[in-house]
Amino acid sequence: MEANITLDKVYPTPECNFTDWGRDLKQNITVTNKRNGLFYTSNIYLLYENIDRCNRHDRPVAVICSVGETSFTVVNNTVKCPDDKPESSSKKYLPFWAVVIASGCAGLVILACISIVYLTLWNYRRTRNASSSSQEQDNADAMSDFANDSLLIQHCSSVIQDESI
């Protein structure tokens, strides 16, 4: 909030106060006086940026000045609070339930990825062991066949020898 008020031909110089919700905020007002003959020209400048007490209610503000024994109201106004704060200055937060759901979904995705990797490794090891087991079985079968063939050959050769005698 900013205001600039000029009073011409006043004597003595004015003393001014600024209030917001009844709080004395004299530090936010500057009065400069310039002598013009017997009188003064006074410039009253108000700069106030604090609107934290708004709370969606109208704010009564007042500038009251005293010249000698006489007091008068320079500003007596009610400042309306904005309906909504501007987008750039307001922070947006996700509701708690959205954070919980998003965290749960992220956890499930991570669990699914870990499960897929584990099952892929388990299947690879199982098929590798199965193929090496079947290869060992094939080798054993081949050895058994070879032993049977050797026995058969020995038997046949002994039969042939017996018949030739």
Stockholm file with secondary structure:
# STOCKHOLM 1.0

chainA/1-165         MEANITLDKVYPTPECNFTDWGRDLKQNITVTNKRNGLFYTSNIYLLYENIDRCNRHDRPVAVICSVGETSFTVVNNTVKCPDDKPESSSKKYLPFWAVVIASGCAGLVILACISIVYLTLWNYRRTRNASSSSQEQDNADAMSDFANDSLLIQHCSSVIQDESI
#=GR chainA/1-165 SS CEEEEEEEEESSCCEEEEEETTEECGGGEEEEEEEETTEEEEEEEEECCCCTTCTTSCEEEEEEEEETTEEEEEEEEEECCCSSCCTTTSCCCCCHHHHHHHHHHHHHHHHHHHHHHHHHHHHHHHHHHHHHHHHHHHHHHHHHHHHHHHHHHHHHHHHHHHHHC
#=GC SS_cons         CEEEEEEEEESSCCEEEEEETTEECGGGEEEEEEEETTEEEEEEEEECCCCTTCTTSCEEEEEEEEETTEEEEEEEEEECCCSSCCTTTSCCCCCHHHHHHHHHHHHHHHHHHHHHHHHHHHHHHHHHHHHHHHHHHHHHHHHHHHHHHHHHHHHHHHHHHHHHC
//
